[in-house]
Amino acid sequence: MAKKTLQPDDFELQTTTVWSFPDRGKWATHDAKYRGNWSPYIPRNVILRYSEEGDTVLDQFVGGGTTAVEAKLTGRNFIGFDINPAAVQLSRQKCDFEFAALANLAIDCADARALPLDDESVDLICTHPPYADIIHYSEGIPGDLSLLKQKDFLEEMKTVAGECHRVLKNGKFCAVLMGDMRKKGMVVPLAFKTMNIFEQAGFKAKEIVIKEQHNCKATGYWKTNSIKYNFLLLAHEYLFIFKK
């Protein structure tokens, strides 16, 4: 097996509001083993466009550590939190490689609704929260937002958005990836409900990016049911770039 490189070979900064990464990216320690983790091309684009070397990047839903690895590879300081100790351990492992960059990384357990950070202390937020209870990331950890139904999830996201606004410096950016849901055949616009919550917290929408999903193949079982029950497969997510 060929040795993995630390940096992507073919990276180009995205210049439109539609992003598509058929090859999700496997450089450094990246892989797709953590359920629902995002392609490293997403945080790399966000970090390079909306921060500078030496800035501090925050991901309060650190999950499998994708954002942490990209912060390290791009020379940013990084603060990562997750309410699940297993995610914290995994993210630390993912960042445990030698790389000649003067970046400080700190990854610990904490609740995204009560960040242990000072006001206006980070330069960029780049995060991928759970999509309500579509994927459960624990079996009962108190405060795990991935265990909440849509209504309760959105209520708690109000506190998350407030904390994002509190810890981010003025004039800086907060990037949030969110997808929609389907319940009883109808689309639940979870992404735009989340966007409205962040706007109500004081953010302004700088960009709305449509990110194509490549794991939604219209074949076999799902293709048959899409036609039989007359619904379209959700094959995109939204990346909201907010400015404080």
Phi, psi and chi 1 to 4 in degrees:
 res  aa     phi    psi   chi1   chi2   chi3   chi4
   1 MET       -  134.3 -176.1  175.1   65.2      -
   2 ALA   -65.5  144.2      -      -      -      -
   3 LYS   -70.1  135.2 -175.9  177.8  179.5 -179.3
   4 LYS   -73.6  143.1  -66.1 -179.9   71.1  172.6
   5 THR   -88.8  159.1   60.3      -      -      -
   6 LEU   -80.2  -26.3  -80.5  178.7      -      -
   7 GLN  -122.1  152.4  -58.3  -76.2    7.8      -
   8 PRO   -66.5  145.0   24.9  -34.4      -      -
   9 ASP   -82.4  -26.0  -64.7  -34.9      -      -
  10 ASP  -126.9   32.7   55.3   -8.7      -      -
  11 PHE   -74.8  134.3  178.1   80.4      -      -
  12 GLU  -134.2  134.3  -67.9 -175.3    6.6      -
  13 LEU   -64.0  132.4 -158.9   64.7      -      -
  14 GLN   -68.4  142.0  -63.6  -64.8  -59.6      -
  15 THR  -125.7    2.2   56.1      -      -      -
  16 THR  -124.2  177.9   74.4      -      -      -
  17 THR   -93.1   11.9   56.9      -      -      -
  18 VAL  -121.7  118.7  178.8      -      -      -
  19 TRP  -114.2  135.5  -65.3    6.3      -      -
  20 SER  -143.3  124.4  179.5      -      -      -
  21 PHE  -128.3   81.9  -50.9  113.1      -      -
  22 PRO   -56.9  -38.1  -24.4   35.0      -      -
  23 ASP   -96.2  105.0  175.6   10.7      -      -
  24 ARG   -67.0  -16.7   74.3 -178.6  -44.7  -81.8
  25 GLY   103.4  121.7      -      -      -      -
  26 LYS  -132.5   24.8  -63.9  179.7  179.9  179.3
  27 TRP   -76.9  170.3   62.1   90.2      -      -
  28 ALA    51.0 -127.7      -      -      -      -
  29 THR  -103.7   13.7   56.9      -      -      -
  30 HIS   -70.3  141.6  -65.5  -53.2      -      -
  31 ASP  -157.7  178.8   57.7   47.5      -      -
  32 ALA  -106.7   22.3      -      -      -      -
  33 LYS   -74.8  -29.6  -65.8  179.6 -178.9  178.9
  34 TYR   -80.4  120.7 -169.1   86.3      -      -
  35 ARG   -58.4  128.2  -72.3 -169.5   67.7 -164.0
  36 GLY    79.0    4.8      -      -      -      -
  37 ASN   -70.0  154.3   66.2  -13.8      -      -
  38 TRP   -91.7  159.7   55.7    2.7      -      -
  39 SER   -63.1  138.1  161.9      -      -      -
  40 PRO   -63.9  -16.8   19.9  -32.0      -      -
  41 TYR   -61.9  -28.5  -76.3  108.8      -      -
  42 ILE   -70.3  -58.9  -59.4  172.0      -      -
  43 PRO   -62.4  -31.5   19.6  -32.0      -      -
  44 ARG   -62.7  -45.4  177.2  166.6  -75.4 -111.4
  45 ASN   -61.3  -45.4  -90.7  -81.1      -      -
  46 VAL   -64.4  -47.4  170.5      -      -      -
  47 ILE   -62.9  -45.1  -70.7  169.5      -      -
  48 LEU   -69.2  -32.4  -69.7  177.9      -      -
  49 ARG   -84.3  -32.7 -175.6  175.1  -77.0  -82.7
  50 TYR  -116.3   14.3  -62.7  105.8      -      -
  51 SER  -150.6  171.2   69.3      -      -      -
  52 GLU  -120.1  162.0  -55.9  -70.0  -20.4      -
  53 GLU   -57.0  136.8  -73.5 -169.2   21.7      -
  54 GLY    90.3  -12.4      -      -      -      -
  55 ASP   -69.1  164.9  -80.4   -4.2      -      -
  56 THR  -106.1  122.4  -62.8      -      -      -
  57 VAL  -105.3  136.7  177.4      -      -      -
  58 LEU  -115.7  135.0  166.6   68.3      -      -
  59 ASP  -133.1  106.3 -176.1   -8.1      -      -
  60 GLN   -88.7    1.2   62.4  -87.7   60.8      -
  61 PHE  -124.4   64.0  -63.2   96.0      -      -
  62 VAL   -65.8  -27.8   73.6      -      -      -
  63 GLY    53.8 -117.4      -      -      -      -
  64 GLY   -88.3    3.2      -      -      -      -
  65 GLY    88.5   12.6      -      -      -      -
  66 THR   -59.5  -47.1  -54.1      -      -      -
  67 THR   -65.0  -37.6  -49.7      -      -      -
  68 ALA   -61.5  -45.5      -      -      -      -
  69 VAL   -62.2  -43.4  171.5      -      -      -
  70 GLU   -67.1  -35.6  -75.4  -53.9  -62.2      -
  71 ALA   -62.8  -43.1      -      -      -      -
  72 LYS   -62.8  -44.6 -179.0  173.1 -178.3  175.4
  73 LEU   -69.8  -21.2  -67.5  174.4      -      -
  74 THR  -105.5    9.0   55.0      -      -      -
  75 GLY    75.4   27.5      -      -      -      -
  76 ARG  -103.4  149.4  -86.8   66.4  169.5  171.5
  77 ASN   -73.6  151.3  -60.8  -49.6      -      -
  78 PHE  -137.8  137.6  179.8   76.9      -      -
  79 ILE  -123.7  122.9  -59.3  172.5      -      -
  80 GLY  -126.5  140.0      -      -      -      -
  81 PHE  -131.5  152.3  -63.4  115.8      -      -
  82 ASP  -155.4  146.1 -156.7  -73.6      -      -
  83 ILE   -78.4  -13.0 -155.4  162.4      -      -
  84 ASN  -100.9  116.4 -170.1  -24.5      -      -
  85 PRO   -57.8  -32.1  -23.4   33.8      -      -
  86 ALA   -64.8  -37.6      -      -      -      -
  87 ALA   -67.2  -40.1      -      -      -      -
  88 VAL   -61.2  -46.0  169.8      -      -      -
  89 GLN   -61.9  -44.7 -178.4  179.7    9.6      -
  90 LEU   -63.0  -43.6  176.0   59.4      -      -
  91 SER   -63.3  -39.2  -65.6      -      -      -
  92 ARG   -63.1  -40.5  -71.3  173.6  176.5  171.6
  93 GLN   -63.7  -40.5  -68.7  173.0   -9.1      -
  94 LYS   -62.7  -30.9  -72.4  -71.2 -173.5  179.3
  95 CYS   -89.3    0.6  -66.4      -      -      -
  96 ASP   -86.9   70.1 -173.1   18.3      -      -
  97 PHE  -144.2  154.0   59.9   88.2      -      -
  98 GLU   -79.9  131.6  -67.4 -173.8    6.6      -
  99 PHE  -155.8  129.4 -178.8   69.4      -      -
 100 ALA   -79.4   77.6      -      -      -      -
 101 ALA  -141.5  142.3      -      -      -      -
 102 LEU   -89.3   63.6  -60.1  176.6      -      -
 103 ALA  -116.6  136.4      -      -      -      -
 104 ASN   -99.7  130.9  -63.1  -46.4      -      -
 105 LEU  -121.4  133.3  -78.9   78.6      -      -
 106 ALA  -133.8  121.2      -      -      -      -
 107 ILE  -129.1  120.5  -56.7  173.2      -      -
 108 ASP  -143.9  169.5  -66.7  -65.8      -      -
 109 CYS   -79.0  131.9  -84.8      -      -      -
 110 ALA  -169.1  160.9      -      -      -      -
 111 ASP   -93.2  128.3 -169.0  -32.1      -      -
 112 ALA   -61.9  -14.9      -      -      -      -
 113 ARG   -89.4   -6.1  -61.4  168.0  -60.1  175.3
 114 ALA  -148.6   72.5      -      -      -      -
 115 LEU   -72.3  131.8  -62.7  171.5      -      -
 116 PRO   -81.6   57.8   31.0  -34.8      -      -
 117 LEU  -132.3  153.1  -63.1  173.5      -      -
 118 ASP   -74.1  159.7  -67.3  -25.6      -      -
 119 ASP   -59.7  141.5  -64.8   -5.8      -      -
 120 GLU    47.8   54.0  -60.9 -175.3   11.4      -
 121 SER  -114.1   -4.5   57.4      -      -      -
 122 VAL  -124.4  153.4  -60.3      -      -      -
 123 ASP   -95.6  -22.1  -59.8  -72.9      -      -
 124 LEU  -156.8  137.9  172.0   66.5      -      -
 125 ILE  -110.6  128.6  -62.7  172.1      -      -
 126 CYS  -137.1  102.4 -176.3      -      -      -
 127 THR  -144.3  156.8 -166.1      -      -      -
 128 HIS  -132.3   84.8 -177.3 -161.3      -      -
 129 PRO   -67.7  165.9  -14.4   29.0      -      -
 130 PRO   -66.1  158.3   25.0  -34.2      -      -
 131 TYR   -98.2   76.3  -58.9  170.0      -      -
 132 ALA    53.4 -129.5      -      -      -      -
 133 ASP  -104.4   25.8   62.1  -15.7      -      -
 134 ILE   -62.6  -45.0  -69.0  179.3      -      -
 135 ILE  -123.2  124.7  -62.0  175.7      -      -
 136 HIS   -87.1  123.4  -69.0 -178.3      -      -
 137 TYR   -97.4    1.6  -73.2  100.9      -      -
 138 SER  -155.6  174.4   78.1      -      -      -
 139 GLU  -105.7   22.8  -64.0 -177.8   -2.8      -
 140 GLY   139.2   21.5      -      -      -      -
 141 ILE   -65.6  124.2  -66.4  176.3      -      -
 142 PRO   -57.2  130.9  -24.3   35.0      -      -
 143 GLY    90.6   -2.7      -      -      -      -
 144 ASP   -71.6  110.2 -177.4   -6.0      -      -
 145 LEU   -69.0  -18.2  -59.1 -172.7      -      -
 146 SER   -74.2   -4.0   74.8      -      -      -
 147 LEU   -98.2   -0.3  -55.6  178.7      -      -
 148 LEU   -98.1  141.3  -59.2  179.9      -      -
 149 LYS   -67.6  165.4  -61.3  -65.2 -175.8 -177.5
 150 GLN   -50.2  -50.5  177.5 -141.6  155.9      -
 151 LYS   -60.3  -48.1 -178.3  179.3  178.6 -179.8
 152 ASP   -69.3  -36.6  -67.0  -26.7      -      -
 153 PHE   -59.0  -48.9  171.5   80.5      -      -
 154 LEU   -64.5  -34.4  -70.1  171.3      -      -
 155 GLU   -63.7  -42.2 -171.4   63.3   30.8      -
 156 GLU   -72.4  -28.6  -63.7  -54.8  -38.1      -
 157 MET   -65.9  -20.5  -76.2  -60.0  -69.4      -
 158 LYS   -62.5  -41.0  -66.2  178.0 -177.9  178.7
 159 THR   -70.5  -38.9  -53.3      -      -      -
 160 VAL   -59.4  -47.2  171.6      -      -      -
 161 ALA   -62.9  -39.5      -      -      -      -
 162 GLY   -62.2  -40.4      -      -      -      -
 163 GLU   -67.6  -38.4  -80.3  -68.6   87.7      -
 164 CYS   -58.9  -45.4  -72.7      -      -      -
 165 HIS   -65.4  -36.2 -164.0  -89.2      -      -
 166 ARG   -67.4  -45.5  178.9 -177.4   68.9   80.9
 167 VAL   -86.7  -14.9  -56.7      -      -      -
 168 LEU   -84.4  140.0 -171.7   65.4      -      -
 169 LYS   -70.1  151.9  -65.0  177.1 -178.0  177.0
 170 ASN   -61.7  138.7  -76.0  -37.3      -      -
 171 GLY    82.7   -0.7      -      -      -      -
 172 LYS   -97.8  179.3  -60.6  -65.4 -174.3  176.2
 173 PHE  -120.9  150.7  -64.1   91.1      -      -
 174 CYS  -129.8  117.5  170.5      -      -      -
 175 ALA  -107.3  128.0      -      -      -      -
 176 VAL  -132.0  123.6  179.6      -      -      -
 177 LEU   -95.9  130.4 -174.2   72.1      -      -
 178 MET  -147.4  143.7 -176.9   60.9   61.8      -
 179 GLY  -117.7  171.0      -      -      -      -
 180 ASP   -94.9  174.8  -66.0  -31.9      -      -
 181 MET  -129.4  166.1  -52.7  166.4   63.4      -
 182 ARG  -129.2  125.7 -171.7  179.3  -68.1  -81.0
 183 LYS  -126.9  124.8  -64.9  -69.7 -173.7 -178.9
 184 LYS    52.3   40.9  -62.4 -179.4 -179.9  179.0
 185 GLY    84.8   -7.5      -      -      -      -
 186 MET  -110.5  145.1  -55.1  -59.6  -70.1      -
 187 VAL   -76.1  133.0  171.1      -      -      -
 188 VAL  -104.7  111.0  177.6      -      -      -
 189 PRO   -77.0   66.0   29.6  -34.9      -      -
 190 LEU   -58.2  -36.8 -172.9   68.9      -      -
 191 ALA   -62.9  -49.7      -      -      -      -
 192 PHE   -73.1  -27.9  -76.8  105.1      -      -
 193 LYS   -63.7  -39.3  -70.9  176.5 -177.9  -73.0
 194 THR   -67.4  -41.6  -60.5      -      -      -
 195 MET   -58.2  -43.0 -175.9 -170.0   77.0      -
 196 ASN   -62.4  -36.6  -70.4  -22.7      -      -
 197 ILE   -63.8  -42.2  -74.0  171.1      -      -
 198 PHE   -68.6  -35.5  -86.1   77.3      -      -
 199 GLU   -66.1  -39.5  -70.9 -178.4  -34.8      -
 200 GLN   -66.4  -24.6  -69.7  166.7    9.5      -
 201 ALA   -79.2   -7.2      -      -      -      -
 202 GLY   117.0   -1.1      -      -      -      -
 203 PHE   -83.9  156.4  -73.7  102.2      -      -
 204 LYS  -116.1  142.0  -66.3 -177.1  178.4 -179.7
 205 ALA   -79.1  111.1      -      -      -      -
 206 LYS   -80.6  -46.7  167.2   69.3  172.9  174.0
 207 GLU  -144.2  149.8  -53.1  -73.2   -5.6      -
 208 ILE  -122.5  111.1  -60.8  175.8      -      -
 209 VAL  -102.9  133.8  175.0      -      -      -
 210 ILE   -93.6  118.5  -62.7  172.7      -      -
 211 LYS  -107.0  118.6 -175.6  -98.0  176.0 -176.4
 212 GLU   -72.9  136.9 -177.0  179.5   -1.5      -
 213 GLN   -96.4  135.5  -72.8 -177.2  -65.7      -
 214 HIS  -109.3    7.6  -68.4  -82.7      -      -
 215 ASN  -104.4   13.9   59.9  -13.3      -      -
 216 CYS  -111.0   76.8  -61.0      -      -      -
 217 LYS   -85.6  125.9  -62.0 -175.1 -176.8  -61.3
 218 ALA   -82.9   63.8      -      -      -      -
 219 THR  -133.6  163.5   58.1      -      -      -
 220 GLY    56.4 -130.3      -      -      -      -
 221 TYR   -56.0  -49.8  172.7   83.8      -      -
 222 TRP   -71.4  -35.6  -73.4  110.2      -      -
 223 LYS   -64.3  -43.4 -179.8  178.6 -178.7  178.8
 224 THR   -61.3  -45.7  -60.4      -      -      -
 225 ASN   -71.1  -32.7  -81.1  -83.2      -      -
 226 SER   -59.2  -41.3  171.2      -      -      -
 227 ILE   -77.7  -44.1  -63.8  170.8      -      -
 228 LYS   -61.9  -44.1 -179.6  178.4  179.6  179.6
 229 TYR  -103.2    5.8  -62.3  109.2      -      -
 230 ASN    58.6   60.7 -167.3   24.4      -      -
 231 PHE  -141.2  153.5   68.0   89.7      -      -
 232 LEU   -95.7  141.1  -61.6  176.1      -      -
 233 LEU   -72.9  132.1  -60.1  176.3      -      -
 234 LEU   -72.2  112.4  -63.1  175.1      -      -
 235 ALA  -122.9   26.1      -      -      -      -
 236 HIS  -149.6  159.2   67.2  -79.2      -      -
 237 GLU  -128.8  170.3  -61.7  159.1  -66.0      -
 238 TYR  -116.7  132.5  -66.7   97.3      -      -
 239 LEU  -106.6  111.0  178.0   67.6      -      -
 240 PHE   -95.1  127.8  -60.2  111.5      -      -
 241 ILE  -106.6  107.7  -49.9  -66.0      -      -
 242 PHE  -100.4  149.8  -59.7  107.8      -      -
 243 LYS  -119.5  135.6 -175.4  175.1 -177.7 -179.9
 244 LYS   -89.4      -  177.9  178.3  175.9 -180.0
